[in-house]
Amino acid sequence: MEFSDFIECDLTSIALVADGGRDFYGERSDFDRASCREFVHAAVLSQLGQ
């Protein structure tokens, strides 16, 4: 799970895996990119949509 900031948490993406191996990955497109902390800009935002 990735989120924008530790204080004003806004979910950006989430990945879930069940014991049986089924998985789910989802991304939001309506979060405020300007409120994301520096790490999220550097390591997460460039990976969204791939």
N, C-alpha and C positions, 0 to 999 in steps of 0.2 A: 504494500500500500504506500502510495506517495501522496503527500499533501503539501500545501503551499508554505506553511510556516508552523512553528511550534505553538505560537500564541493564538493566532487567528487561523485555526485549521480549516482548510478548504480542500477537500479530496480532489486529486487530479487523476489518479489511476489506482486500480486495485487488481490483484491477481489472487485467485483462490484455487486450491487443489484439494480434492477429496481423497480419503484413504484409498478408494478404489481406482484412483488415477484420473478421474474426470477433472477437467479444469475449466476455469472461466477467467477471462481477462477483459476488463472494461476501462475505457478512458472517458473523461468528461471533456467537453469542448467549451463549456460555458463558465469556467473558473476565471478569476481575475489574475492574469499573468503578472501584472505589475505588483501584486501583493506577495509573490513567491520569493522565498529567501534565496540567497546567492547560490547555495548548493543546488537547489531545484533548477535554477536557470542553467547552471553549468553541466549538470549530470542527467537531468530528467527530461526537460522540455524538448531537447533535440531528439529524444528517443520516441516521443509520442507519435502515433500514426504509422509506425513501422510494423 
